[in-house]
Amino acid sequence: MARTSFLGDLLTNLYGRGRWSSGGDRRSMEALCTALLSTAGEVAGLRLASAIFDKYRAMSPEEKLGFFTFLNERLDVDSSEVAKLAQAYSEERSPGNFAALVQSAEPRRQELFRRLHQAPGATTELVAARVDLLGMLKDHPELKRTDMDFVHLLRSWFNRGFLRIEQIDWNTSATLLEKIVAYEAVHEIHDWDDLRRRLHPADRRCFAFFHPTMPSEPLIFVEVALTKGVPGSIQALLEEDRDIMRPEAANTAVFYSISNCQKGLKGVSFGNFLIKQVVSQLSQEFPKLDTFVTLSPMPGLKRWLETLDGDAKAANLLAGTATETEAEALAARYLLDAKRSDGFPQDPVARFHLGNGAMVHDVHAGADTSPNGMAQSCGLMVNYLYDRSQTEKRHETFTGEKTIAASRTVRSKARSEKGAGQDKGAPKGKAAKAETAPTATE
């Protein structure tokens, strides 16, 4: 046992702390990458990977663009070779021909990323490098090919099986709490007192996913309120002088903020897994919980309203003079009828929750009167309901048939706007499916 412990400590010292010294390697980035791809030795590979990361961090934005251009062009697939090997495989489907085709069809930059990933701290370095790459795509869309390789590998490295869930509370380290404040993307945390109100009371929870190679960096976190009944206002949910309830008396868990923390992991989905895990844990801890809903923003609502030329109710809502009934009817119409060219909802939050198998449960006027809430959705918010017995079915009908599951309440609110929306050329798509949602006990 002592020998095993000694070996573990030695490996930790060698591989887990700091990074290998690059020894001031003065070779060009292209030469270092070529050397890393050709080396067979593990130790040499670690040193080369560290040298590449050292050089990359010292690069100017223009030099980083040159590096990604090198990856994109020089380490791309040889399309003529792929075509030749594909023809050979079509003529003789042998294991050898298959292996040759698969190898040639993978860009060499993928293997470079894999070899870089062996170095200490490489995951953090690569995620940070992708942030740089994402910033280049608008002006250099051809680099999307390299980004696709990034996403392919990141999805493998950040597979759900590697993630661990942790509860964040008021006793969590100050360093991590500061990151929660910085990463909060839905409802700004104004100060430590505001953070304490979200973490410390017995009827509040916060959970985050972590990856073993980035143990101090949350990937995504969700804030949860335990309540009686489904709330219709974020102000009421977060008010300073609210009455704190015993969590055992709650019948509803409200997911009111979900924040992705790492820009470099854009396109790698964690939210679905996190929500399912939290629902499972809360159900075990509090068996009386029978309703799981969100209180979510509608970030595309205001932009959609601005496209409804000649719609008096939309003009009133934008001007702040619409009645509550008018506002909620427009919001319901937006969620059920406003579609992208592919037939899925315009609203990104709606696509996320409906894609996870949730149902549009209700909409609320005056639910978020913060500057951000007014700017995004004129103060309106929406509840998405997660019914564990229906999530798989709803996921399949949404992703396969583009059918939106919605409660009778939402369908009723949208009905008064339905005809007007169609007359004005509202996008056509699958009708929302009306369902009866569970009624929470007040």
Disulfide bonds with the S-S distance in Angstrom:
none
